[in-house]
Amino acid sequence: MMMTEDFLHYLWRSRLLQTPLFCVSGEPVMVIHPGEHNRNGGPDFINARVQIGRTLWAGNVEIHLRASDWFRHMHHKDPAYQNVILHVVDTCDKEVVGAGNQPIPVLEIRRNYPTALTARYKALQSAKQWVPCQNLMEDVDPSIFRLWAPALVVERLVTRTIRIRMWLNYTKNRWDELGYQVIASAMGSKINTQPFELLARSIPLKILLRHRDQVPVLEGLLFGQAGLLDPSFSGKYPKELLRTYNFYKDKYSLKPLEKGTWKFLRLRPVSFPTIRISQFAEILHQNWSFHESLQENLHVSDWKRMYRVKASRYWDSHYTFGRESASRVKWLGTNTIHLLLINGIVPLLFLYGTEKGLTRYSERALSLLEEIPGEKNSLVTSWSLLGMPANNALFTQALKQLKSAYCDRKRCLDCRIGAKIFHDIHDIHETHEHETNPNH
């Protein structure tokens, strides 16, 4: 595997280059501050401070594998690179000039970092394990992750709320309508998320709230819009739902979804969309004002009381229309409520705080995650086997972010665990250098 510029960026910003440093012209270089990593257009690091010889320079730093990349990337013709004070390269294969044909100091660093560091980086980038560094995890203090977890969760919430913010625009900033759509989406869990989204989009909340005191009407509207009612159904309850829906369908000019939208395969019967839709109708019946709920400092126990609902009586002996089963009351279970909070309420609270500039709501979102027990799934189990247990949802959500945004993308250089692994190699090398050469 070839060296990458990302690796050189990491060495520079983490100050892992071994000193002394010298320009190819022979002048000594002292890095006062590496600058701010610029991930947008322009030089790689801005506002750096570097002493070259006896002169202290303030400006930008550009980093390449080879000095000739400066010309290959056309930087010599780009005004954005006029204030580059130092060109850091792994190999200097060409003199570099900037505006007005003025030479730019070049620092060649290929002899200023240990080969062991390069070897470890290449090994991590080419690793085939579930987590690139899993063979090294036993040497990593778990507190590194625990301290990083809140920031990882914020990253995850920022990403997740991008889509919800688009929904907010669609609802014209009506937070109750947004809350209704997001909670509906969360009711679908992973498999029926999109069908529930489409269902909520197909019938505005204001229509449902007109009938919130009439659960049969709520169910008729929701099941009808879901496309799950069929004239061939027998039994009083299904026929009543269909009559109700047909009446209001014309009144509100409703267009139902296709029946094939919903997925039943690979689901536990208690999670069938039929059961979830009935439970959702009960949530709307019992209490619905997301905006009002936001005004209260609700804990997980409060939300659980609000969402402790059961499907209507017909579903005690059914999982699908027309097919009887053993009698069982279909409560919305504790684990499902926890997922409803994780995937619905927490992102909504976080977005509300962000949009309103009220950090207490964003902080409350993180506090709720700390109150919720850790999720139980294969990903969490795999992390636990690597010595990273998580006893609450803040940590399990952080582990999901770590895996998807860092490990899966081999972003070891941006990872705090990766940073510890790299620094360990650097520290070992530095110690060895001092032991073998006390005057170094």
SULRA-V383231 format. One record per backbone hydrogen bond with DSSP energy under -0.5 kcal/mol. CO is the residue of the C=O (numbers start at 1). NH is the residue of the N-H. Records with the same first field share a line. If there is no record, write none. Layout:
BEGIN
CO=NH, NH
END
This chain:
BEGIN
4=8
5=9
6=10
7=11
8=12
9=13
10=14
11=16, 17
12=15
21=29
22=108
23=26
27=23
28=53
29=21
30=32, 51
33=49
36=46
37=39
44=38
45=61
46=36
48=59
49=32, 33
50=52, 57
51=30, 53
52=55
55=52, 57
57=50
59=48
60=85, 86
61=45
62=88
64=90
65=91
66=69
67=70
68=71, 72
69=73
70=75, 76
71=74
74=77
75=78
77=79
78=81
79=82
81=84
83=60, 85
86=62, 88
87=89, 107
88=64
89=109
90=110
91=67, 93
96=104
98=101
99=102
102=98
105=87
106=24, 108
107=89, 109
109=112
112=18
114=117, 118
115=119
116=120
117=121
118=122
119=123
120=124
121=125
122=126
123=127
124=127
131=134
133=136, 137
134=137
136=139
137=140
141=144
142=145, 146
143=147
144=148
145=149
148=151, 152
149=153
150=154
151=155
152=156
153=157
154=158
155=159
156=160
157=161
158=162
159=162, 163
160=164
161=165
162=166
163=167
164=168
165=169
166=170
167=171
168=173
169=172
173=175
174=178
175=179
176=180
177=181
178=182
179=183
180=184
181=185
182=186
183=187
184=188
185=188
186=189
188=192
190=193
192=196
193=197
194=198
195=199
196=200
197=201
198=202
199=203
204=207, 208
205=209
206=210
207=210
208=211
209=212
211=214
213=215
214=217, 218
215=219
216=220
217=221
218=222
219=223
220=224
221=225
222=226
223=228
224=227
225=257
230=233
235=239
236=240
237=241
238=242
239=243
240=244
241=245
242=246
243=247
244=248
245=249
246=250
247=251
248=252
249=253, 254
258=261
259=262
264=267
268=271
269=272
272=275, 276
273=277
274=278
275=279
276=280
277=281
278=282
279=283
280=284
281=285
282=286
283=287
289=293
290=294
291=295
292=295, 296
293=296
296=298
299=302, 303
300=304
301=305
302=306
303=307
305=308
307=309
309=332
312=315
313=316
314=317
315=318
316=328
317=325
320=323
322=324
323=319, 320
329=331
330=311
331=333
333=337
334=338
335=339
336=340
337=341
338=342
339=343
340=344, 345
341=346
344=348
345=349
346=350
347=351
348=352
349=353
350=354
351=355
352=356
353=357, 358
357=359
358=361, 362
359=363
360=364
361=365
362=366
363=367
364=368
365=369
366=370
367=371
368=371, 372
369=393, 394
372=393
375=377
377=381
378=382
379=383
380=384
381=385
382=386
383=386, 388
384=387
391=374
392=396
393=397
394=398
395=399
396=400
397=401
398=402
399=403
400=404
401=405
402=406, 407
403=408
406=411
407=410
410=412
411=414, 415
412=415
415=419
416=420
417=421
418=422
419=423
420=424
421=425
422=426
423=427
424=428
425=429
426=430
427=431
428=432
429=433
430=434
431=435
432=436
433=437
437=440
END
